[in-house]
Amino acid sequence: MGFEDLIPAPRKGWWVPPTPGLYPLDEETVLHAGPGAERVARWLRGTLGAATGLPFDEGLNDNGIVLRIDPQLAAEAYRVVVDGYAIRIDGGSAAGVFWGAQTFRQLLDPDVYRRAPIDPGRREWHVPMVVIEDSPRFPWRGLLLDVARHFMPKEGVLRYLDLMAAHKLNVLHFHLTDDQGWRIEIRRHPRLTEVGSWRARTKFGHRFSPLWDDKPHGGFYTRDDIREIVAYAAERHITVVPEIDLPGHSQAAIAAYPELGNTDVIDTTALTVWDTWGISPNVLAPTDNTLRFYEGVFEEVLELFPGEFVHVGGDECPKEQWRRSPTARARVKELGLANEDELQAWFIGHFDAWLTARGRRLIGWDEILEGGLAAGATVSSWRGYAGGIAAARAGHDVVMCPEQHVYLDHRQDGGPDEPVPIGYVRTLEDVYRFEPVPPELTPEEAGHVLGAQANLWTEATEDHARVDYQAFPRLAAFAEVAWSGLPAPAERDFADFERRMGVHYARLDALGVAYRPPAGPRPWQRRPGVLGRPLDGPPPEG
């Protein structure tokens, strides 16, 4: 392996003469951490030791790996130097050292990604002598995992944190609640998980499918599970951003606590956790009781998630129940609002102020622009670029995640062979040519683009294998877009990326990732009949 095989591609790299030189790792190789890099050393020692069987004892000599923080580097920047004397990994912070360690790992044989040695007799590994200097383009390099539609047990989440770290992604957007399930324990409202975390059956495939899985589906994370996930992420310099959806996508919460719904319009006691896909008409009532209820929810959420951002959803909120509700109409009149769009803006604005007062920042989907954007809000621009452009021009921060480009649940080919082919066609090359910063923005406005995020929704992604199939290899392409300082989309060297993926597939194999093979779906992954028709999205372009 060498610096020309890395994903994401580094900004600079060169060989150390003589080329090709190799530095040996063996039982005498020690690992030393300078002040502030001790936790990275613990991770690296455990990871390398598990795969190689080598001890990597603490020590400092000429035959060793040295981790150091260099305050001259930017926080997430790193420098890896492998020469005839030592292996030095420097970073501007512990995060920078960690990303450098991830790059160092890629310099080794792909078997270093395994959890145990496959050749116990092998006592020596080799690293090419190189210098690599690198830093990320964006501070927000995210992946959304939807665990509300199909629950992902804790071990699966921890595994995805490892996969994110291997690709230098640093934000897990954790979609914890929706119409189809509530996945986080809230002590003061126990029915949210007692009732809201289970549904009686599940639509199989897209929303127009006639097929059903009649087994109950559910699960949730205890408070200690959440603490473990957050701590595991922090060890990998990943921030977990929780999403508690409101005022739409809330049928699971209303099924658990009917008083949260519009009781003057429908019999909310008859509602159950939703078992199909689409947009539920059942939304939260704009009452003081609802505000106090969710303030209690967020108080517990803030205890568990120390990060700066809290996502409140705000998308796809049908207004029909509010238009029919005397309570909602009275609230509109009381607040002097023009319409129900402004009522939703009031709802979001309340929690923006509430979170700001507690030192946090609200982020929501681009529908929160409708009716007026809350003062401190950050926008996840998912319906294209327009919402992000409008927010940036108004001085708000933005995370670009347009569905036309980076929704990984969407189909990867225009033919009929994709499993449950929904949404836009987005190939590996399409994702590689995604550009997070619209050219319409001025340099000052572009400074509000915090970064980009790939979203993996799970309506038609029912298990770990399907999640892997949808995510990879496209997540590797997205990671390079978010990390590397790539040229304009038309100028990107996709052929070189494909060449590097030829090496990277071996790493994914060692990690046990069930990625979509480069040649397309395997025969046993093809599903005939109604599930093979592309539905739920626009037709393939071109």
Buried (B, 14 or more C-beta within 10 A) or exposed (E): BBBBBBBBBBBEBEBBEEEEBEBEBEEEBBBBBBEBBEBBBEBBBEBBBBBBBBBBBEEEEEBBBBBBBBEEBEBBBBBBBBBEEBBBBBBBBBBBBBBBBBBBBBBBBBBBBBEEBEEEEBEEBBBBBBBBBBBBBBEBBBBBBBBBBBBBEBEBBBBBBBBBBBBBBBBBBBBBBBBBBBBBBBEEBEBBBEBBBBBEEBBBBBBBBEEEEEEEBBBBBEBEBBBBBBEBBBBBBBBBBBBBBBBBBBBBBBBBBBEBBBBBBBEBEEBBBBBBBBEBBBBBBBBEEBBEBBEBBBEBBBEBBEBEBBBBBBBBBBBEBBBEBEBBBEBBEEEEBEBBBBBBBBBBBBBBEBBBEEEBBBBBBBBBBBBBBBEBBBBBBBBBBBBBBBBBBEEBBBBBBBBBBBBBBBBBBBBBBBBBBBBBBBBBBBBBBBBBBBEEBEEEBBEBBBBBBBBBBBBBBBEBEBBBBBBBBBBBBBBBBBBBEBEEEEEBEBEEBBEBBEBBBBBBBBBEBBBBEEEEBEEEBBBEEBBBBBBBBEEBEE
